[in-house]
Amino acid sequence: MNTTESKYVDKKSYLSRYAHERGVALRESDARLAAEFGDEERCRRYIKEELTRFVPFLIRKCGLEFRGRVLEIGAGSAWLSAEISKLPGVVEVVATDF
């Protein structure tokens, strides 16, 4: 697996009139996660160490192959899209969410 940096780019021109509400919801979600883990540092460590294992799991156990252009619908905070964008065969990832 290629461990290069994600090529994620947030296209501001696509932000809807609900962008503010989405930002508030994401901050609330982050606060809930931090409360669940005790502090932000433990939460960040979990995301960095545990969630990055998900894509290799999908490739190995489910036989998925990510290549070319990938569309993630219901991306939430787009952590999966960011991880998929690091794979060598992936050219572009488009992530969308309400």
C-alpha positions in Angstrom: 0.0 0.0 0.0 1.3 3.4 -0.9 1.6 5.6 2.2 1.9 9.0 0.3 -0.1 11.9 1.4 -3.7 12.2 0.4 -4.5 14.4 -2.6 -7.8 15.5 -1.0 -8.9 18.9 -2.1 -12.1 20.5 -0.7 -13.7 22.3 -3.6 -15.2 25.4 -2.0 -17.2 26.2 -5.1 -19.3 23.1 -4.4 -20.3 24.1 -0.9 -24.0 24.6 -0.6 -26.0 27.0 1.5 -25.9 24.3 4.2 -22.2 24.4 4.6 -22.4 26.3 7.9 -24.8 23.7 9.3 -22.5 20.9 8.1 -19.6 22.5 9.8 -21.5 22.8 13.1 -22.6 19.2 12.9 -19.0 18.1 12.2 -17.7 20.0 15.2 -20.4 18.5 17.4 -19.5 15.0 16.1 -15.8 15.7 16.8 -16.8 16.8 20.4 -18.8 13.6 20.9 -15.9 11.4 19.7 -13.5 13.3 22.0 -15.8 12.8 24.9 -16.1 9.1 24.1 -12.3 8.7 24.0 -11.6 11.0 26.9 -9.6 13.6 25.0 -8.9 14.7 21.5 -5.4 13.2 21.4 -6.8 9.7 22.0 -9.4 10.2 19.4 -6.8 11.4 16.8 -4.6 8.4 17.6 -7.6 6.0 17.2 -8.4 7.6 13.8 -4.8 7.4 12.6 -4.1 3.9 13.9 -7.4 2.0 13.6 -9.3 3.6 10.6 -6.2 3.4 8.3 -6.4 -0.4 8.6 -9.9 -0.5 7.1 -8.9 -0.1 3.4 -6.3 -3.0 3.5 -9.0 -5.1 5.2 -11.4 -4.4 2.4 -8.8 -5.3 -0.2 -7.6 -8.4 1.6 -10.9 -9.9 3.0 -13.5 -8.6 0.6 -11.4 -8.8 -2.6 -12.1 -5.2 -3.5 -9.8 -3.4 -5.9 -9.7 0.4 -5.9 -8.4 1.9 -9.2 -9.2 4.7 -11.6 -11.9 7.1 -10.5 -13.7 6.2 -7.2 -17.1 7.7 -6.1 -18.0 7.6 -2.4 -21.6 8.5 -1.6 -22.4 9.4 1.9 -18.8 10.2 2.7 -19.4 12.0 6.0 -16.0 13.4 7.0 -14.4 11.6 4.0 -11.8 9.7 5.9 -12.4 6.7 3.7 -12.0 8.7 0.6 -8.7 10.2 1.9 -7.4 6.7 2.6 -8.5 5.4 -0.8 -6.8 8.4 -2.5 -3.4 7.2 -1.3 -3.6 3.9 -3.2 -1.4 3.8 -6.3 -4.1 2.8 -8.8 -6.5 5.5 -7.8 -6.5 8.5 -10.1 -9.3 10.5 -8.5 -11.8 10.2 -5.6 -15.0 12.1 -5.6 -16.8 12.2 -2.2 -20.2 13.5 -1.6 -22.5 13.8 1.4 -25.5 15.8 2.5 
